Amino acid sequence: MFESFLIHRSMRWLRWSLVLMLIALVGYVAQDLPVPRNGGTAVGYALGTVAALLMVWLTWLGRRKRNYRSSFGTVKGWTSAHVYLGVALIVVATLHTGFQFGANVHTLAFVLMMLVCLSGIYGVWAYSRYPFKINENSKGKMRAALFEELKEEDRQIVRLVGQVDQEVDKVVRGALERTEIGTRYIDQLLGKDRSSVQLPDKGLCDNRDMKTVADYLVGVLDTCDNPSEAEAVQRLLTLMGRRARLLSRIREDVRLAELLRIWLIIHIPFAFAALAAVAIHVVAVFIYW
């Protein structure tokens, strides 16, 4: 039976995380100081030490995932701890600062750490949501299989345009050639369709969801006197409709896959940047102690 890493071992790491946050909060509130709470008090140093150790340990998950021979816990257990202790890190590190921020390396380290933690929270949410949506959209097919279906649709369309007027042939072939699935990364994220088609007397037109070429074919069908050609145009309309739906599924597959992956662009590089900033922060503290 499948067990999510979020409920691994009856949420053991959630409980440990709550205990850690509670201890940090009690220690923070219990301070009796003549000055505002900050990272330079005894409790502040203790919280900072715990936060730094947590960051180093949490970063080690990437190494543990690739160490297949390790018997030190399971990858699922490490991932569960990574998530819940990562949330605890937000609380511990924030209390360490005493809510004292400024234009300095200490605040930079905190901001980088928050970006890492928040991107990780998004990653957990994304992995609980998007894989199911990807499977539902693709109906269990790999993206390569969807592209094969698209190629087959295009082959049928190309065979069929030989039975229609030369001008219609040119428009339809042009629509196939100018189909775009996402040449720019932002278009992939948004699922934006920038397809176009060259129409007689109108020039280059937007062809989102193949709607423009479909409207053109409807106009051709309305004025067509040849029964066999009219039948071919009608079949072209049907194929274009199927092609539009297939393209929509492919774009959605690309969009969902990128939304599932984008958090790693922030999470991994910023994790190392945060560690570097924390190291500088610690050195600076000892220099000016």
C-alpha positions, 0 to 999 in steps of 0.5 A: 500500500502506498504511503505518502512521505507526508504521513510517513511513520504516522507523521513522526517528523511532524511531531518532532517539528512541532516540538522543536517550534514549541521549544524555540517559541517558549525560549524566545518568549521567556527571555527577560532582556533590557534590550529588544530581542535579537540574534545576539542574546544567549537564546538568539545564539542558540536558535541561530546554531540550531537553524544553521545545523538544520540548514546543513542537514536539510541540504544533505537530502540531495546527497542521501537520495543518491546514496543507494547503499546507505542504511541510515534511514529510508529516502522516504523518511529523509524526505518527510523529515526534510519537509517538516523540519524545513517548516520548523526552520522558518520559525526557528530562524525567524525567532533567531532574528528577533524580527530585527532586519536591515541592509546587511548580510544577516538579512540576506541570509534570512531572505535566501533561506525563506526563498528556499523554504517557501519554494520547497513548500510550493514543491510539496504542493505541486507534487501532490497536485500536478502528477494526477493532473498530468496523468488525467490530461494525457490519459496515461500516455507519454508526451512522445506518444501524444506527438506521434498522434499529432504526426499521424493527424498531420499526415492525414491532413496532408493527404486530404488537402490534395483533394481540395483547391490549391489555395485551400491546400496552401492555407492548411499546409501553412497552418500546420507549419506555423503551429507553435507549442511553446518556443519560449519558456514563458509560453510553456508555463502559461500554455500560450498558443502563438500559432499563426496562419497566412490567409488570402487578402488578410495576411498573417493572422493569429491561429490560436486553437486552430480557430482561424483556419477552421473559420476559413474552412467553414467559409470555403465549405459555404461557397463550395459547389463541388460535392467531392471537394465539399466532403474533403473540406468537411473532413478537413474541418473534423481533422483540424478539430481533433488536431486542435484538441490534441495540441491543447493536451500537449500544451497542457502537458508541457505547462503542468510539467514545467509547473512541477519542475520550476520550483527546483530552479529556485530551491536548489541554487538558492539553497547553496546560496543561503548556505554561503550567506549563512557561513558569511553571517557566522564569520561576521558575527565572530569577527564583530563579537 
